[in-house]
């Protein structure tokens, strides 16, 4: 049905509904359907020195015509950013951006505060619990030992699509 609507019509629909006010239950349900808990474990080099980079994010991707909805998540959480970065209030800039845009948040405490109070109801809850465990292991310094790092890699392997059916 929406595929028959023009980009402008889809973008203007959200523009006409400003400001978008999100509530806890709606955000919880949206994360359950569209969110992705990511934990990066990457060997990298900075100024000639190798180190292990660990990153944790919650990401929500949407079509570029829904960028204003993603921006509402920034207002809701009070943090996070959009990728790619451009003037989201400019219809032409939005239209010429990537087809898919993402809201990314790496301040895990605001996410856990919400989702511990409003738990996810699908199996994505298991990914959330693994994500929290990885953050806890990172905080405890588990990545500094071969055993701890392997444990973290094992948990990461079975998150999201790695969990299987």
C-alpha positions as CSV (number, residue, x, y, z in Angstrom):
1,X,0.0,0.0,0.0
2,X,2.7,2.5,1.0
3,X,4.8,1.5,-2.0
4,X,2.2,3.3,-4.2
5,X,2.8,6.5,-2.3
6,X,5.5,9.0,-3.4
7,X,8.5,9.6,-1.2
8,X,7.3,13.1,-0.6
9,X,3.9,11.9,0.5
10,X,5.4,9.5,3.0
11,X,7.9,12.1,4.3
12,X,5.3,14.8,4.6
13,X,3.0,12.6,6.6
14,X,5.5,12.5,9.5
15,X,6.3,16.2,9.0
16,X,2.7,17.1,9.5
17,X,2.6,15.1,12.8
18,X,5.3,17.1,14.5
19,X,6.2,17.0,17.3
20,X,6.2,13.2,17.6
21,X,5.6,12.2,21.2
22,X,6.7,8.7,22.1
23,X,5.8,6.9,25.3
24,X,7.6,4.0,27.1
25,X,5.3,1.2,26.0
26,X,5.4,2.3,22.3
27,X,9.2,2.6,22.4
28,X,9.6,-0.8,24.0
29,X,7.3,-2.4,21.4
30,X,9.2,-0.6,18.5
31,X,12.6,-1.8,19.9
32,X,11.1,-5.4,20.1
33,X,10.2,-5.2,16.4
34,X,12.9,-3.1,14.9
35,X,15.8,-2.8,17.3
36,X,19.1,-4.5,17.1
37,X,21.5,-5.0,20.0
38,X,25.1,-4.8,18.8
39,X,28.4,-5.5,20.6
40,X,31.6,-4.9,18.6
41,X,34.8,-6.7,19.5
42,X,37.5,-5.4,17.1
43,X,41.3,-5.4,17.1
44,X,42.4,-2.0,15.9
45,X,45.4,0.4,15.8
46,X,45.5,4.0,17.1
47,X,48.7,6.0,16.7
48,X,50.6,2.9,15.9
49,X,49.5,1.0,19.0
50,X,47.2,-2.0,18.7
51,X,44.3,-2.3,21.1
52,X,41.0,-4.1,21.5
53,X,38.0,-1.9,20.9
54,X,34.7,-2.9,22.5
55,X,31.5,-1.1,21.6
56,X,27.9,-1.6,22.6
57,X,24.9,0.0,20.8
58,X,21.2,-0.3,20.2
59,X,20.4,0.4,16.6
60,X,17.0,1.0,14.9
61,X,16.9,1.3,11.1
62,X,14.1,2.8,9.1
63,X,13.6,4.0,5.5
64,X,14.9,7.5,4.9
65,X,11.3,8.9,4.6
66,X,10.8,8.0,8.3
67,X,13.9,9.9,9.5
68,X,11.7,12.2,11.6
69,X,10.5,9.1,13.6
70,X,14.2,8.2,14.3
71,X,14.8,11.7,15.4
72,X,12.0,11.3,17.9
73,X,14.0,8.6,19.6
74,X,16.8,11.1,20.3
75,X,14.2,13.3,21.9
76,X,12.8,10.4,23.9
77,X,16.1,9.1,25.2
78,X,17.9,12.5,25.4
79,X,20.9,11.0,23.6
80,X,21.9,9.0,20.5
81,X,22.5,10.1,17.0
82,X,21.4,9.5,13.4
83,X,23.4,8.0,10.7
84,X,24.1,9.2,8.1
85,X,24.3,12.8,9.3
86,X,22.5,15.4,7.2
87,X,19.8,18.1,7.6
88,X,16.8,15.9,8.4
89,X,14.5,18.8,8.0
90,X,15.4,19.2,4.3
91,X,13.2,17.0,2.1
92,X,15.8,16.9,-0.7
93,X,18.7,16.0,1.6
94,X,16.6,13.2,3.1
95,X,15.5,12.0,-0.3
96,X,19.1,11.9,-1.5
97,X,20.4,10.1,1.6
98,X,20.8,6.4,1.9
99,X,17.6,4.4,1.6
100,X,18.0,3.2,5.2
101,X,18.9,5.5,8.1
102,X,19.7,4.5,11.6
103,X,19.2,5.7,15.1
104,X,22.2,4.7,17.2
105,X,22.5,4.9,21.0
106,X,25.6,3.8,23.0
107,X,24.5,5.1,26.4
108,X,23.4,1.8,27.7
109,X,22.0,3.0,31.0
110,X,19.1,4.8,29.4
111,X,18.3,1.7,27.4
112,X,18.5,-0.7,30.4
113,X,16.5,1.7,32.5
114,X,13.6,1.5,30.0
115,X,13.8,-2.2,29.1
116,X,14.3,-3.5,32.7
117,X,11.0,-1.7,33.5
118,X,9.2,-2.5,30.2
119,X,10.7,-5.9,29.2
120,X,10.8,-7.0,25.6
121,X,8.3,-9.8,24.9
122,X,9.8,-11.6,21.9
123,X,13.0,-13.6,21.8
124,X,14.8,-10.4,21.3
125,X,14.7,-10.2,25.1
126,X,17.4,-12.9,25.0
127,X,19.6,-10.7,22.8
128,X,19.0,-7.8,25.3
129,X,20.1,-10.0,28.2
130,X,23.2,-11.1,26.3
131,X,24.0,-7.5,25.5
132,X,23.7,-6.5,29.1
133,X,25.9,-9.5,30.1
134,X,28.6,-8.4,27.5
135,X,28.5,-4.8,28.9
136,X,28.9,-6.2,32.5
137,X,31.8,-8.4,31.4
138,X,33.4,-5.4,29.7
139,X,33.0,-3.3,32.8
140,X,34.6,-6.1,34.9
141,X,37.5,-6.3,32.5
142,X,36.9,-9.8,31.3
143,X,38.2,-8.9,27.9
144,X,41.7,-8.5,29.4
145,X,42.1,-12.3,29.8
146,X,42.1,-14.9,27.0
147,X,39.3,-16.8,28.8
148,X,37.2,-13.8,29.4
149,X,37.6,-12.5,25.8
150,X,36.6,-15.9,24.5
151,X,33.5,-16.0,26.7
152,X,32.5,-12.6,25.3
153,X,33.0,-13.7,21.8
154,X,31.0,-16.9,22.4
155,X,28.1,-14.8,23.8
156,X,28.3,-12.4,20.8
157,X,28.3,-15.2,18.3
158,X,24.8,-16.4,19.5
159,X,23.2,-13.0,19.6
160,X,20.7,-11.8,16.9
161,X,20.7,-14.0,13.8
162,X,23.3,-16.3,15.4
163,X,20.8,-17.4,17.9
164,X,19.1,-19.6,15.3
165,X,15.5,-20.8,15.3
